[in-house]
């Protein structure tokens, strides 16, 4: 099997299907020269990602610069995949938005109060799937 057969690009619909099957991702923020990465539990809502957060550095950074990356991956002994959502984050503001979000299956993993809902609205979504296997022999006889 060649390297090209071991890595496959995922179509957008397949990316969203895989995102919907997980609940823990990583949010990457960028303010000035500082990048941060935060693990967040989330839910897919349509073709957006929704998470809750408390007041603090994450919410502050999203206010200072709403451009974010959101990444989720998964692996088994045979396969792995990774999906990246590029977009911007927006805090839900209206009572209608919050009421709708409250009806989604999204609760904090740790016993903290997280009153702020944030939606990641994508500008693009991309993903790759990988077939896992042993590393090829690096020191054997090379074919020419």
TABEL-V413306 format. One record per backbone hydrogen bond with DSSP energy under -0.5 kcal/mol. CO is the residue of the C=O (numbers start at 1). NH is the residue of the N-H. Records with the same first field share a line. If there is no record, write none. Layout:
CO: NH + NH
This chain:
2: 5 + 6
3: 6 + 7
6: 131
8: 129
10: 127
11: 15
12: 16
13: 17
14: 18
15: 19
16: 20
17: 21
18: 21
19: 22
23: 42
25: 40
26: 28 + 71
27: 29 + 38
28: 69
29: 36
31: 34
33: 35
34: 31
36: 29
38: 27
40: 25
41: 52
43: 50
45: 48
47: 122
48: 45
49: 120
50: 43
51: 118
53: 116
56: 60
57: 61
58: 62
59: 63
60: 64
61: 65
66: 89
68: 87
69: 28
70: 85
71: 26
72: 83
74: 81
78: 132
79: 76
80: 130
81: 74
82: 128
83: 72
84: 86 + 126
85: 70
86: 123 + 124
87: 68
88: 121
90: 119
94: 98
95: 99
96: 100
97: 101
98: 102
99: 103
100: 103
101: 104
104: 106
110: 112
112: 114
113: 115
115: 117
116: 53
117: 92
118: 51
119: 90 + 121
120: 49 + 122
121: 88
124: 86
126: 84
127: 10
128: 82
129: 8
130: 80 + 132
